[in-house]
Amino acid sequence: MGRKIIKTDRAPAAIGSYSQAVACGDTVYLSGQIGLDPATGSLVAGGAETEIRRVFENLAAVAEAAGGSLRDAVKVTVYLTDLANYKALNALMSEYFPAPCPARAAVQVAALPRGAVVEADAVLVLG
């Protein structure tokens, strides 16, 4: 089973030694996305809800580049610098991941790259 590297300019370019996503068979592993605007490479302004929305838009773009969508997500992990944003996360996540919802973990972390308040990654199964 070979690996295929997934890359799109509709999501921020990798800012380290990783790929936006890697497909192995029908499974696609999406790297963590923060709320970077792919056009500018800057963190979006507007607070936690704006960042959460941008994170899911970035993940959606990578999922589409892999030949799928967020509907194909089977596992999502979300990292928040403040669990006070948990309610906003749930509200916005329901817009991007309709039922049946994927499995999910949401954890509070001390810090994220570039001062982001949220990061999320996902695993998709296509087909």
C-alpha positions in Angstrom: 0.0 0.0 0.0 1.7 3.2 -1.2 1.6 6.6 0.3 0.4 9.7 -1.5 1.2 13.2 -0.3 -1.7 15.6 -0.5 -1.1 19.3 -1.1 -3.3 22.3 -1.9 -2.8 26.0 -2.1 -6.3 26.4 -0.7 -4.9 25.7 2.7 -1.8 27.1 4.4 1.5 25.6 3.3 3.2 23.4 5.8 5.3 25.6 8.2 7.6 22.7 9.2 8.8 19.3 8.2 5.4 17.7 7.5 2.8 17.4 4.7 -0.7 18.9 4.7 -2.0 15.3 4.5 -0.8 11.8 3.6 -3.1 9.2 2.0 -2.4 5.5 2.6 -5.0 3.5 0.7 -8.5 4.8 1.6 -7.3 6.5 4.8 -6.1 10.1 4.8 -4.3 11.6 7.7 -4.7 15.4 7.8 -2.1 17.4 9.6 -3.0 19.9 12.2 -4.3 23.2 10.9 -4.4 26.5 12.8 -6.4 29.6 11.7 -4.0 30.8 9.1 -5.3 32.5 6.0 -3.9 30.6 3.1 -3.6 33.7 0.9 -1.6 35.7 3.5 0.0 33.1 5.7 -1.2 35.2 8.7 -3.4 34.2 11.6 -7.0 35.4 11.0 -8.2 38.3 13.2 -11.5 38.3 15.0 -11.1 35.9 18.0 -11.7 32.3 18.7 -14.8 31.7 16.6 -13.1 33.2 13.5 -10.0 31.0 14.1 -12.1 27.9 14.6 -14.0 28.6 11.4 -10.7 29.1 9.5 -9.3 25.9 10.9 -12.3 23.9 9.6 -12.1 25.7 6.2 -8.4 24.7 6.0 -9.2 21.1 6.9 -12.0 21.1 4.3 -9.7 22.3 1.6 -7.1 19.6 2.3 -9.9 16.9 2.5 -11.1 18.1 -0.9 -7.6 17.9 -2.3 -7.5 14.3 -1.1 -10.7 13.5 -3.0 -13.0 13.6 -0.1 -14.7 16.0 2.3 -15.1 16.5 6.0 -18.1 14.2 5.8 -15.5 11.4 5.4 -13.9 12.2 8.8 -13.8 9.4 11.2 -11.6 11.0 13.9 -11.0 14.7 14.8 -8.7 16.0 17.5 -9.0 19.6 18.5 -6.5 21.5 20.7 -7.7 24.6 22.5 -5.6 27.0 24.5 -8.7 27.8 26.6 -11.6 25.4 27.2 -13.9 28.4 27.5 -14.0 28.2 23.7 -15.5 24.7 23.9 -19.1 25.9 23.4 -18.1 27.8 20.2 -16.2 24.8 19.0 -19.2 22.6 19.3 -21.5 25.1 17.6 -19.1 25.6 14.6 -18.1 21.9 14.4 -21.7 20.9 13.8 -21.7 23.1 10.7 -18.7 21.3 9.2 -19.3 17.8 10.4 -23.0 16.9 10.1 -24.4 13.7 11.6 -23.2 11.1 11.9 -20.4 12.9 13.6 -16.9 11.7 13.7 -15.2 10.5 16.9 -13.5 13.5 18.6 -11.1 14.5 21.3 -10.9 18.1 22.5 -8.0 19.0 24.8 -6.6 22.1 26.4 -3.0 22.9 25.7 -0.6 25.5 27.0 0.2 27.0 23.6 -0.1 26.6 19.9 2.1 27.7 17.0 1.9 31.4 16.1 -0.2 32.2 19.1 -3.2 30.4 17.7 -6.1 29.5 20.1 -7.2 26.4 18.2 -5.7 23.6 16.1 -7.3 20.6 14.7 -6.4 17.5 12.7 -8.4 14.7 11.3 -8.4 11.2 9.8 -10.6 10.5 6.8 -11.7 7.2 5.3 -12.7 7.6 1.6 -15.0 5.5 -0.4 
